Amino acid sequence: MNNNKLGLLYSSITLLFWGILPIALKLSERFIDATSLSWFRFFIAFIIIFAIQLTSKNLHQFRKITKIEVIKLFFAGVFLTLNYVTFVLTLKYLSPGEAQLNFQVAPFFLTFGSLLFFKERLSAIQLSCLFTLAIGIILFFYPNISGHVHTGNKVLIGVIIIEFSALSWACYTLLQKSLMATLSTSNVLLCVFGVGMVLLTPLTDFSRLSTLTSFDWSIALFCAFNTLIAYSALAKALVYWPAAQVSAVVAVAPVISFISTAYVVVMGWWPNTIKAHPLSSLSILGIIVIVGSVATMQLLPHLLKKNKPVKQLI
């Protein structure tokens, strides 16, 4: 399987898991605070990756890292921690779909960051796809903007928090990509999750974990394994694809969130917690533009040239 197919595969896995994650995070509000849930997600992911890396004897890479790389790992952990906590806080002010949609400024932060720091180049057609992608997101989001103009400060607070969360995520992803030449994806994630776990330990209410029901545990564990799978797939995608292309696929996450939220509502699951907003004609048009832009951007590299496979550290 060539680079383009692998990049699309791993990006799509990240897209799917991020698309359905806001629903689980919204449900978690009923039994745990944002900081404690984020600590739990980091803890589970850290333990699993550490066990895998230890048994496979892949921790030797840390002997060769420089002080600069240690600093990068630390700040990658800081930025991801900020992203996790603030995204959950946002769901107090916005619905899952709205939060995910507002978060889509993150791929643009990532794209511009990759162009600036990694000197990645996009063709004129790919740049046009990013432009139409932005138009699609605006069309999709416009009915929500117009509907919230007079709703007070609650939505505004949510938007401010989610934009900060998006910026934090983009900074984390750029730092992660800069470390890929030295460390494997698993070792980068091991450090990042470890940093997040340590940072959040003093702020975590561990008594909450002793009061969870079986359903609460299922939601918390889903969030934790979502973290492990989605970020592992994201790290893999960044190995095979430029960050700009990965960000374009991630931009479809709000569409998955709105569809999955609508499905939950239709099925009558958790009616007091999960609510869906009807899609207007503009929103539907936005979905078409988003999907078309992403599909075009991803198909172009495959049609124009064949990527050679790359070697990746285990």
Contacts in CASP RR format, 6 or more apart in sequence:
PFRMAT RR
TARGET T0000
AUTHOR 0000-0000-0000
METHOD contacts of the structure
MODEL  1
MNNNKLGLLYSSITLLFWGILPIALKLSERFIDATSLSWFRFFIAFIIIF
AIQLTSKNLHQFRKITKIEVIKLFFAGVFLTLNYVTFVLTLKYLSPGEAQ
LNFQVAPFFLTFGSLLFFKERLSAIQLSCLFTLAIGIILFFYPNISGHVH
TGNKVLIGVIIIEFSALSWACYTLLQKSLMATLSTSNVLLCVFGVGMVLL
TPLTDFSRLSTLTSFDWSIALFCAFNTLIAYSALAKALVYWPAAQVSAVV
AVAPVISFISTAYVVVMGWWPNTIKAHPLSSLSILGIIVIVGSVATMQLL
PHLLKKNKPVKQLI
1 9 0 8 1.000
2 306 0 8 1.000
2 307 0 8 1.000
2 308 0 8 1.000
2 309 0 8 1.000
3 240 0 8 1.000
3 241 0 8 1.000
3 307 0 8 1.000
3 308 0 8 1.000
3 309 0 8 1.000
3 310 0 8 1.000
4 240 0 8 1.000
4 241 0 8 1.000
4 298 0 8 1.000
4 301 0 8 1.000
4 302 0 8 1.000
4 306 0 8 1.000
4 307 0 8 1.000
5 302 0 8 1.000
6 236 0 8 1.000
6 237 0 8 1.000
6 240 0 8 1.000
7 236 0 8 1.000
7 237 0 8 1.000
7 240 0 8 1.000
7 241 0 8 1.000
7 245 0 8 1.000
7 246 0 8 1.000
8 241 0 8 1.000
8 249 0 8 1.000
8 298 0 8 1.000
10 233 0 8 1.000
10 234 0 8 1.000
10 236 0 8 1.000
10 237 0 8 1.000
10 240 0 8 1.000
11 233 0 8 1.000
11 234 0 8 1.000
11 237 0 8 1.000
11 241 0 8 1.000
11 245 0 8 1.000
11 246 0 8 1.000
11 249 0 8 1.000
11 250 0 8 1.000
12 249 0 8 1.000
13 229 0 8 1.000
13 230 0 8 1.000
13 233 0 8 1.000
14 230 0 8 1.000
14 231 0 8 1.000
14 233 0 8 1.000
14 234 0 8 1.000
14 237 0 8 1.000
14 246 0 8 1.000
14 249 0 8 1.000
14 250 0 8 1.000
15 249 0 8 1.000
15 250 0 8 1.000
15 252 0 8 1.000
15 253 0 8 1.000
15 256 0 8 1.000
16 256 0 8 1.000
17 226 0 8 1.000
17 229 0 8 1.000
17 230 0 8 1.000
17 233 0 8 1.000
18 100 0 8 1.000
18 230 0 8 1.000
18 250 0 8 1.000
18 253 0 8 1.000
18 256 0 8 1.000
19 100 0 8 1.000
19 253 0 8 1.000
19 254 0 8 1.000
19 256 0 8 1.000
19 257 0 8 1.000
19 260 0 8 1.000
20 226 0 8 1.000
20 256 0 8 1.000
20 257 0 8 1.000
20 260 0 8 1.000
21 223 0 8 1.000
21 226 0 8 1.000
21 230 0 8 1.000
22 91 0 8 1.000
22 96 0 8 1.000
22 97 0 8 1.000
22 99 0 8 1.000
22 100 0 8 1.000
22 257 0 8 1.000
22 261 0 8 1.000
23 96 0 8 1.000
23 257 0 8 1.000
23 260 0 8 1.000
23 261 0 8 1.000
23 264 0 8 1.000
23 274 0 8 1.000
24 219 0 8 1.000
24 222 0 8 1.000
24 223 0 8 1.000
24 226 0 8 1.000
25 37 0 8 1.000
25 87 0 8 1.000
25 88 0 8 1.000
25 91 0 8 1.000
25 96 0 8 1.000
25 223 0 8 1.000
26 91 0 8 1.000
26 95 0 8 1.000
26 96 0 8 1.000
26 273 0 8 1.000
26 274 0 8 1.000
27 219 0 8 1.000
27 270 0 8 1.000
27 273 0 8 1.000
27 274 0 8 1.000
28 37 0 8 1.000
28 88 0 8 1.000
28 216 0 8 1.000
28 219 0 8 1.000
28 220 0 8 1.000
28 223 0 8 1.000
29 88 0 8 1.000
29 91 0 8 1.000
29 92 0 8 1.000
29 273 0 8 1.000
30 216 0 8 1.000
30 273 0 8 1.000
31 208 0 8 1.000
31 211 0 8 1.000
31 212 0 8 1.000
31 213 0 8 1.000
31 216 0 8 1.000
31 219 0 8 1.000
32 40 0 8 1.000
32 208 0 8 1.000
32 209 0 8 1.000
32 212 0 8 1.000
32 216 0 8 1.000
32 220 0 8 1.000
33 205 0 8 1.000
33 208 0 8 1.000
34 84 0 8 1.000
34 85 0 8 1.000
34 88 0 8 1.000
34 89 0 8 1.000
35 85 0 8 1.000
35 200 0 8 1.000
35 203 0 8 1.000
35 204 0 8 1.000
35 205 0 8 1.000
36 204 0 8 1.000
36 205 0 8 1.000
36 206 0 8 1.000
36 208 0 8 1.000
36 209 0 8 1.000
37 88 0 8 1.000
37 220 0 8 1.000
37 223 0 8 1.000
38 81 0 8 1.000
38 84 0 8 1.000
38 85 0 8 1.000
38 88 0 8 1.000
38 196 0 8 1.000
38 200 0 8 1.000
39 196 0 8 1.000
39 197 0 8 1.000
39 200 0 8 1.000
39 201 0 8 1.000
39 203 0 8 1.000
39 204 0 8 1.000
40 209 0 8 1.000
40 220 0 8 1.000
40 223 0 8 1.000
40 224 0 8 1.000
41 84 0 8 1.000
41 223 0 8 1.000
41 224 0 8 1.000
41 226 0 8 1.000
41 227 0 8 1.000
42 81 0 8 1.000
42 84 0 8 1.000
42 193 0 8 1.000
42 194 0 8 1.000
42 196 0 8 1.000
42 197 0 8 1.000
42 200 0 8 1.000
42 227 0 8 1.000
43 197 0 8 1.000
43 224 0 8 1.000
44 221 0 8 1.000
44 224 0 8 1.000
44 225 0 8 1.000
44 227 0 8 1.000
44 228 0 8 1.000
45 189 0 8 1.000
45 193 0 8 1.000
45 224 0 8 1.000
45 227 0 8 1.000
45 228 0 8 1.000
45 231 0 8 1.000
46 190 0 8 1.000
46 193 0 8 1.000
46 194 0 8 1.000
46 197 0 8 1.000
48 228 0 8 1.000
49 186 0 8 1.000
49 189 0 8 1.000
49 190 0 8 1.000
49 193 0 8 1.000
49 228 0 8 1.000
50 190 0 8 1.000
52 186 0 8 1.000
53 59 0 8 1.000
53 186 0 8 1.000
53 187 0 8 1.000
53 190 0 8 1.000
56 314 0 8 1.000
58 184 0 8 1.000
58 186 0 8 1.000
58 187 0 8 1.000
58 314 0 8 1.000
59 187 0 8 1.000
61 182 0 8 1.000
61 183 0 8 1.000
61 184 0 8 1.000
61 187 0 8 1.000
61 313 0 8 1.000
62 183 0 8 1.000
62 187 0 8 1.000
64 182 0 8 1.000
65 73 0 8 1.000
65 182 0 8 1.000
65 183 0 8 1.000
69 179 0 8 1.000
69 182 0 8 1.000
69 183 0 8 1.000
72 175 0 8 1.000
72 178 0 8 1.000
72 179 0 8 1.000
73 175 0 8 1.000
73 179 0 8 1.000
73 188 0 8 1.000
73 191 0 8 1.000
73 192 0 8 1.000
73 195 0 8 1.000
74 195 0 8 1.000
75 171 0 8 1.000
75 175 0 8 1.000
76 172 0 8 1.000
76 175 0 8 1.000
76 176 0 8 1.000
76 179 0 8 1.000
76 188 0 8 1.000
76 191 0 8 1.000
76 192 0 8 1.000
76 195 0 8 1.000
77 172 0 8 1.000
77 191 0 8 1.000
77 192 0 8 1.000
77 193 0 8 1.000
77 194 0 8 1.000
77 195 0 8 1.000
77 196 0 8 1.000
77 199 0 8 1.000
78 195 0 8 1.000
78 196 0 8 1.000
78 199 0 8 1.000
79 168 0 8 1.000
79 169 0 8 1.000
79 171 0 8 1.000
79 172 0 8 1.000
79 175 0 8 1.000
80 168 0 8 1.000
80 169 0 8 1.000
80 172 0 8 1.000
80 192 0 8 1.000
80 196 0 8 1.000
81 195 0 8 1.000
81 196 0 8 1.000
81 199 0 8 1.000
81 200 0 8 1.000
82 164 0 8 1.000
82 165 0 8 1.000
82 168 0 8 1.000
83 165 0 8 1.000
83 166 0 8 1.000
83 168 0 8 1.000
83 169 0 8 1.000
83 172 0 8 1.000
85 200 0 8 1.000
86 161 0 8 1.000
86 162 0 8 1.000
86 164 0 8 1.000
86 165 0 8 1.000
86 168 0 8 1.000
87 99 0 8 1.000
87 103 0 8 1.000
87 162 0 8 1.000
87 165 0 8 1.000
89 161 0 8 1.000
90 99 0 8 1.000
90 102 0 8 1.000
90 158 0 8 1.000
90 161 0 8 1.000
90 162 0 8 1.000
90 165 0 8 1.000
91 99 0 8 1.000
92 158 0 8 1.000
93 154 0 8 1.000
93 155 0 8 1.000
93 157 0 8 1.000
93 158 0 8 1.000
93 161 0 8 1.000
94 102 0 8 1.000
94 155 0 8 1.000
94 158 0 8 1.000
94 159 0 8 1.000
94 162 0 8 1.000
95 261 0 8 1.000
95 275 0 8 1.000
95 276 0 8 1.000
95 277 0 8 1.000
96 257 0 8 1.000
96 261 0 8 1.000
96 274 0 8 1.000
97 254 0 8 1.000
97 257 0 8 1.000
97 258 0 8 1.000
97 261 0 8 1.000
98 144 0 8 1.000
98 277 0 8 1.000
99 158 0 8 1.000
99 162 0 8 1.000
99 257 0 8 1.000
100 253 0 8 1.000
100 254 0 8 1.000
100 256 0 8 1.000
100 257 0 8 1.000
100 258 0 8 1.000
101 137 0 8 1.000
101 140 0 8 1.000
101 141 0 8 1.000
101 144 0 8 1.000
101 254 0 8 1.000
101 257 0 8 1.000
101 258 0 8 1.000
102 141 0 8 1.000
102 158 0 8 1.000
102 159 0 8 1.000
102 162 0 8 1.000
102 163 0 8 1.000
102 166 0 8 1.000
103 162 0 8 1.000
103 165 0 8 1.000
103 166 0 8 1.000
103 169 0 8 1.000
103 253 0 8 1.000
103 254 0 8 1.000
104 137 0 8 1.000
104 166 0 8 1.000
104 250 0 8 1.000
104 251 0 8 1.000
104 253 0 8 1.000
104 254 0 8 1.000
105 163 0 8 1.000
105 166 0 8 1.000
105 167 0 8 1.000
106 165 0 8 1.000
106 166 0 8 1.000
106 167 0 8 1.000
106 169 0 8 1.000
106 170 0 8 1.000
106 247 0 8 1.000
106 250 0 8 1.000
107 247 0 8 1.000
107 248 0 8 1.000
107 250 0 8 1.000
107 251 0 8 1.000
108 130 0 8 1.000
108 134 0 8 1.000
108 247 0 8 1.000
109 166 0 8 1.000
109 167 0 8 1.000
109 169 0 8 1.000
109 170 0 8 1.000
109 171 0 8 1.000
110 169 0 8 1.000
110 170 0 8 1.000
110 173 0 8 1.000
110 174 0 8 1.000
110 243 0 8 1.000
110 244 0 8 1.000
110 246 0 8 1.000
110 247 0 8 1.000
110 250 0 8 1.000
111 130 0 8 1.000
111 243 0 8 1.000
111 244 0 8 1.000
111 247 0 8 1.000
111 248 0 8 1.000
113 170 0 8 1.000
113 174 0 8 1.000
113 243 0 8 1.000
114 120 0 8 1.000
114 174 0 8 1.000
114 177 0 8 1.000
114 242 0 8 1.000
114 243 0 8 1.000
114 244 0 8 1.000
114 247 0 8 1.000
115 121 0 8 1.000
115 122 0 8 1.000
115 244 0 8 1.000
117 174 0 8 1.000
117 178 0 8 1.000
118 174 0 8 1.000
118 177 0 8 1.000
118 178 0 8 1.000
118 242 0 8 1.000
118 243 0 8 1.000
120 242 0 8 1.000
120 243 0 8 1.000
120 244 0 8 1.000
122 130 0 8 1.000
122 242 0 8 1.000
122 244 0 8 1.000
123 300 0 8 1.000
125 296 0 8 1.000
125 300 0 8 1.000
126 244 0 8 1.000
126 297 0 8 1.000
126 300 0 8 1.000
129 248 0 8 1.000
129 293 0 8 1.000
129 294 0 8 1.000
129 296 0 8 1.000
129 297 0 8 1.000
129 300 0 8 1.000
130 244 0 8 1.000
130 248 0 8 1.000
130 293 0 8 1.000
130 297 0 8 1.000
132 289 0 8 1.000
132 292 0 8 1.000
132 293 0 8 1.000
133 248 0 8 1.000
133 251 0 8 1.000
133 289 0 8 1.000
133 290 0 8 1.000
133 293 0 8 1.000
133 294 0 8 1.000
133 297 0 8 1.000
135 286 0 8 1.000
135 289 0 8 1.000
136 285 0 8 1.000
136 286 0 8 1.000
136 289 0 8 1.000
136 290 0 8 1.000
136 293 0 8 1.000
137 251 0 8 1.000
137 254 0 8 1.000
137 286 0 8 1.000
137 290 0 8 1.000
139 282 0 8 1.000
139 283 0 8 1.000
139 285 0 8 1.000
139 286 0 8 1.000
139 289 0 8 1.000
140 254 0 8 1.000
140 255 0 8 1.000
140 282 0 8 1.000
140 283 0 8 1.000
140 286 0 8 1.000
140 287 0 8 1.000
140 290 0 8 1.000
142 282 0 8 1.000
142 283 0 8 1.000
143 280 0 8 1.000
143 282 0 8 1.000
143 283 0 8 1.000
144 277 0 8 1.000
148 155 0 8 1.000
172 192 0 8 1.000
173 234 0 8 1.000
173 238 0 8 1.000
173 243 0 8 1.000
174 243 0 8 1.000
176 188 0 8 1.000
176 192 0 8 1.000
176 235 0 8 1.000
176 238 0 8 1.000
177 238 0 8 1.000
177 243 0 8 1.000
179 188 0 8 1.000
180 188 0 8 1.000
180 235 0 8 1.000
180 238 0 8 1.000
180 239 0 8 1.000
183 191 0 8 1.000
183 313 0 8 1.000
184 312 0 8 1.000
184 313 0 8 1.000
184 314 0 8 1.000
185 232 0 8 1.000
185 235 0 8 1.000
185 236 0 8 1.000
185 239 0 8 1.000
185 312 0 8 1.000
186 232 0 8 1.000
186 314 0 8 1.000
188 235 0 8 1.000
189 231 0 8 1.000
189 232 0 8 1.000
189 235 0 8 1.000
193 227 0 8 1.000
212 220 0 8 1.000
234 246 0 8 1.000
237 246 0 8 1.000
237 249 0 8 1.000
238 246 0 8 1.000
239 310 0 8 1.000
239 312 0 8 1.000
240 307 0 8 1.000
240 310 0 8 1.000
245 297 0 8 1.000
245 298 0 8 1.000
245 301 0 8 1.000
248 293 0 8 1.000
248 294 0 8 1.000
248 297 0 8 1.000
248 298 0 8 1.000
249 294 0 8 1.000
249 298 0 8 1.000
251 290 0 8 1.000
251 294 0 8 1.000
252 290 0 8 1.000
252 291 0 8 1.000
252 294 0 8 1.000
255 287 0 8 1.000
255 290 0 8 1.000
255 291 0 8 1.000
258 276 0 8 1.000
258 279 0 8 1.000
258 283 0 8 1.000
261 274 0 8 1.000
261 276 0 8 1.000
262 276 0 8 1.000
264 270 0 8 1.000
264 274 0 8 1.000
264 276 0 8 1.000
265 271 0 8 1.000
265 274 0 8 1.000
265 275 0 8 1.000
265 276 0 8 1.000
279 287 0 8 1.000
301 307 0 8 1.000
END
